[in-house]
Amino acid sequence: MIDASRQTYFTPYDDAQTPLLNPINSATKKIRLADYSFNLNSVVQALIAKHQAGLDVSLVLDKSQAGGSTEVPEVNSLKLAGVPLVVGSSDKGKIMHLKVIIVDDATVGSGSYNFTGTADLEDNFFDVEHNVERAAAFTAYWQKVHDWIATKTPSV
């Protein structure tokens, strides 16, 4: 733990999946997620459950990764459940490398950690912080990335 408001987890030594899932499971209103490589079924199922419970859930995923063999089944599960998502690249035509989750406009999870099964085996970090100002900044950036992809990138 860095301080009382931010917890930092270092993989492969710490479990980062539980700290990623906890804010999702405790969400009551809204979830925004962006990730480069995304295939954690536990996260997919939690997002689908929150969407089906009526929460405002939306994702941004990277085009170069979303078509991968381990990502396609998870992306398809989200689509079949009606979870809103966009898939694309950066506005410079490069990868969408953002890795963040914002929950209820108050909690931010971010770091080098991709939301994948293999990320726990690699050297990564994942921070979880309850900070309304940080959540607002990340939400604004997430929205900018989302809107650019939604209007400039062909649907996948």
N, C-alpha and C positions, 0 to 999 in steps of 0.2 A: 504494500500500500504506500503510495506517495504521500498522500495527506488524507484528511477526513472526507474530502469530496471526490477524490479520484482513486480508483483502484487500478493497478497495473499488473498484468499477467504476462509472464514470459514463457513462451513455449520453446522447446518441448518439456520444460520442467514444471510448468503450471498448466492446469486445465483451463482453457479459454472457452470451451463450448458452453459450460454451465454459466459463466458470466455473460455470454452472448445470449443465451436462452432466457435468463432470469428477467431482463427488462421486457422481452417479448411477452413472456407469460404473465407479467404484471401489468401490461398495457391496458388502458381503459378507454382510450380515444383514438390514437393515431400512431402509425408506424411508418417511417420512411427508411428505406434501406437502399444502399448502393454497394455493389461488390464487383470485383474484377472476375474472380473465379468462384463459383457458387454451386455447391452440391451437397450441403449438409441436410440430409433428409429430416432430421429432427427440427431444424429451423424452418424448412419448407412446411412441414406439418403444423408447426406452431403458427406460422403466418396464415396458412389456410384456415386454421381454427379461429384465429382472431378476425379474419375477413368474414367468415361465415357467421361470427357472433355480431357482426355489424360495425366493427372498427374500420376506420379509414386507413387502409394498408396499400402501399404502392412501392414499387421497386424500380431501380435502374441497374441494368446488367451490361457487361461488356460483350460486344458482338463477337470478338475473336474467341472468347471463352464459352459463351452460351451455347455454341454448337458442338462443344466437346462431348465425348462419349459418356462421361459421368455427369455432365450438366444437363444434357437434353432431357433425360427422364424427369429431373427436378423442375426444369423450366416448363415442361409440358404439364406436370401436375399442377403447377401454379396457374397456368393458362386454363386448364380444364376446370379448375375451381373458380375461375373468374377473377383472380387476383390481378389488379392492374399492374402492368409492368411495361417498360420500354427497354429495348436492346439496341445498343449502338456503340459508337466510338466518340472520341473527344471532338471538339469543334475544330481541331487541327488535323483530324483524320487519323489520329493515333489511338491507342487503347484508352478505355475509360477505366482508370486505375483506382478510383475512389473506393474506400472500404469503410463504410460508416453505417450505423443504425441510429436513428433518432426516435425516441419513444415519448409520446405525450408532450411534445414540445419542452421537455425538461431533462431528459437523460440522453447522453451521447455515448455510444460505443464506437471506438475508432482505433486504428493502428495499422500495422503492416500485415496483420492477420487476415487472410482470405477466409471466407466462411466455407471451408472444405474439410473433409476428413483428414487429408494429409497435412494441413496447416499445423495441427497439433504435434507433428513430428519434426517440424522445421523451426528454425530460429525466427521467431516473430514476437511482437508484443501486441497486446490488446488492452486499451484503457476503457474504463467505464466511469463516467462522471455525471453526477446530477448537477447541472448548471444551466439555468434557463438562458443566459446570454450566449453560451457556447451552442446550445441547442438551436437558438434562433439563427446564429451565424451558419451552422451546418445545414439547417433547413433551407436557408436562402440559397446557399451554394448548390445543394441537392436539387432544388427547384430549377435553378439555372441550367444545370446539366440535363435534368429531365426534359425541360422545355426545348432545349436545343435538339436533343435526340428525337423527341416526339415530332418536331416539325421538319427536321433536316435529314433524318435517316429513314430509309425504307423499312417498313415493318418486317419483323422476322417471324 
